[in-house]
Amino acid sequence: MHLRSIVLLVTALAIAALAALNWPTLAAPTLVSLGVVTFDAPLGLLMLALTTLLGIVCIVYVLSLQGSVLMETRRHTKEMQVQRELADKAEASRFTELRAYIEAHHQQSHAALLARIDNLEARLTARAEQSDNTTAAYVGQLEDQLLGRHSTSITHTTPMNPTTPVV
């Protein structure tokens, strides 16, 4: 229990105990003035009844206030749930957009990489053909030089006979 509840309970019990212990005094009729009218009534019972009425009014006010706060809290909770769902949808939408952007960027990067690889492959093929041609030219030139030297060395060292073939 909260301290407020304990204080209110103790106060209500004290009022009830005082009323029970002093019932004959509370019920004794006295002259009561309302300003314009004066009459005989038990003043203690009038004060006890007014105190009880005040307590009931306070309890009804507190309960209605608590009920309105609960209703407001429920309405606020529903609004927060709607806002949370909207935020979740917006976040999911942002994730979808981010995924689409990343996939598009990946596709562009992939296409650029493939184009670069194709370009490098074409350059490598051209370079290999150029290297093959250069090597073939060098080999041909060496063959020509070897054949030229060999044929010159054969012509200088052995006389040619028209009946013997030259190898």
C-alpha positions as CSV (number, residue, x, y, z in Angstrom):
1,M,0.0,0.0,0.0
2,H,1.0,3.5,-0.6
3,L,1.6,6.0,2.2
4,R,-1.4,8.1,1.0
5,S,-3.8,5.1,1.2
6,I,-2.5,4.2,4.7
7,V,-3.0,7.8,5.9
8,L,-6.6,7.9,4.5
9,L,-7.5,4.6,6.0
10,V,-6.2,5.6,9.4
11,T,-8.1,8.9,9.2
12,A,-11.3,7.1,8.3
13,L,-10.9,4.6,11.1
14,A,-10.2,7.4,13.6
15,I,-13.4,9.3,12.5
16,A,-15.4,6.1,12.8
17,A,-14.0,5.3,16.2
18,L,-14.6,8.8,17.5
19,A,-18.2,8.7,16.2
20,A,-18.8,5.3,17.8
21,L,-17.3,6.2,21.1
22,N,-19.1,9.6,21.2
23,W,-22.4,8.6,19.8
24,P,-24.6,10.0,22.6
25,T,-22.9,13.4,22.2
26,L,-23.2,13.4,18.4
27,A,-26.9,12.5,18.7
28,A,-27.7,15.2,21.3
29,P,-30.0,17.8,19.8
30,T,-28.7,21.4,19.8
31,L,-29.7,24.7,18.2
32,V,-28.3,24.7,14.6
33,S,-28.2,28.0,12.6
34,L,-28.0,28.1,8.9
35,G,-27.9,31.9,8.7
36,V,-31.5,32.5,7.8
37,V,-33.1,29.7,9.7
38,T,-32.4,28.2,13.1
39,F,-33.7,24.8,14.2
40,D,-33.0,22.0,16.7
41,A,-31.0,19.0,15.3
42,P,-28.1,16.8,16.3
43,L,-25.1,18.9,15.2
44,G,-22.7,16.0,15.5
45,L,-24.7,13.8,13.2
46,L,-25.0,16.7,10.7
47,M,-21.2,17.1,10.7
48,L,-20.7,13.4,10.4
49,A,-23.1,13.1,7.5
50,L,-21.4,16.1,5.7
51,T,-18.0,14.5,6.3
52,T,-19.3,11.2,4.9
53,L,-20.8,13.0,1.9
54,L,-17.5,14.8,1.3
55,G,-15.6,11.5,1.5
56,I,-18.0,9.9,-1.0
57,V,-17.7,12.8,-3.4
58,C,-13.9,12.6,-3.1
59,I,-13.9,8.9,-3.8
60,V,-16.3,9.3,-6.8
61,Y,-14.1,12.2,-8.1
62,V,-10.9,10.1,-7.7
63,L,-12.5,7.1,-9.4
64,S,-13.8,9.2,-12.3
65,L,-10.4,10.9,-12.6
66,Q,-8.6,7.5,-12.6
67,G,-11.1,6.2,-15.2
68,S,-10.5,9.1,-17.5
69,V,-6.8,8.7,-17.1
70,L,-7.1,5.0,-17.9
71,M,-9.2,5.8,-21.0
72,E,-6.7,8.5,-22.1
73,T,-3.8,6.0,-21.6
74,R,-5.6,3.4,-23.6
75,R,-6.2,6.0,-26.4
76,H,-2.6,7.1,-26.2
77,T,-1.4,3.5,-26.4
78,K,-3.5,2.8,-29.5
79,E,-2.1,5.9,-31.1
80,M,1.4,4.9,-30.2
81,Q,0.8,1.4,-31.7
82,V,-0.4,3.0,-34.9
83,Q,2.6,5.3,-35.0
84,R,4.9,2.4,-34.3
85,E,3.4,0.4,-37.1
86,L,3.8,3.4,-39.5
87,A,7.5,3.7,-38.3
88,D,8.0,0.0,-38.9
89,K,6.6,0.2,-42.4
90,A,8.7,3.3,-43.1
91,E,11.8,1.5,-41.8
92,A,11.0,-1.6,-43.9
93,S,10.5,0.7,-46.9
94,R,13.9,2.3,-46.3
95,F,15.5,-1.2,-46.0
96,T,13.8,-2.2,-49.3
97,E,15.1,1.0,-50.9
98,L,18.6,0.4,-49.5
99,R,18.6,-3.2,-50.7
100,A,17.5,-2.0,-54.2
101,Y,20.2,0.6,-54.2
102,I,22.8,-1.8,-53.1
103,E,21.7,-4.4,-55.7
104,A,21.8,-1.7,-58.4
105,H,25.2,-0.5,-57.3
106,H,26.3,-4.1,-57.2
107,Q,25.0,-4.7,-60.7
108,Q,26.8,-1.6,-62.0
109,S,30.0,-2.6,-60.3
110,H,29.6,-6.1,-61.6
111,A,29.0,-4.8,-65.1
112,A,32.0,-2.4,-64.9
113,L,34.2,-5.2,-63.6
114,L,33.1,-7.5,-66.4
115,A,33.8,-4.8,-69.0
116,R,37.2,-4.2,-67.5
117,I,37.9,-7.9,-67.5
118,D,36.8,-8.1,-71.1
119,N,39.0,-5.1,-72.0
120,L,42.0,-6.7,-70.2
121,E,41.3,-10.0,-71.9
122,A,41.2,-8.3,-75.3
123,R,44.4,-6.4,-74.5
124,L,46.1,-9.6,-73.2
125,T,45.0,-11.5,-76.4
126,A,46.3,-8.7,-78.6
127,R,49.5,-8.7,-76.6
128,A,49.9,-12.5,-76.9
129,E,49.3,-12.3,-80.6
130,Q,51.8,-9.5,-80.9
131,S,54.3,-11.5,-78.9
132,D,53.6,-14.6,-81.0
133,N,54.1,-12.5,-84.2
134,T,57.3,-11.0,-82.8
135,T,58.6,-14.4,-81.8
136,A,57.7,-15.9,-85.2
137,A,59.5,-13.0,-86.9
138,Y,62.6,-13.5,-84.7
139,V,62.5,-17.2,-85.4
140,G,62.0,-16.6,-89.2
141,Q,64.9,-14.1,-89.1
142,L,67.1,-16.5,-87.3
143,E,66.2,-19.3,-89.8
144,D,67.0,-16.9,-92.6
145,Q,70.3,-16.0,-91.0
146,L,71.1,-19.7,-90.3
147,L,70.0,-20.8,-93.8
148,G,71.9,-17.8,-95.3
149,R,75.1,-18.6,-93.4
150,H,74.6,-22.3,-94.0
151,S,74.1,-21.8,-97.7
152,T,77.0,-19.4,-97.9
153,S,79.1,-21.7,-95.9
154,I,78.1,-24.6,-98.2
155,T,78.8,-22.6,-101.3
156,H,82.1,-21.4,-100.1
157,T,83.3,-24.7,-98.8
158,T,82.0,-27.2,-101.3
159,P,81.8,-26.6,-105.0
160,M,78.4,-27.1,-106.4
161,N,77.8,-29.9,-108.7
162,P,74.8,-29.5,-111.0
163,T,73.9,-33.1,-110.5
164,T,74.1,-33.0,-106.7
165,P,71.2,-31.5,-104.9
166,V,71.7,-28.8,-102.3
167,V,70.4,-29.7,-98.9
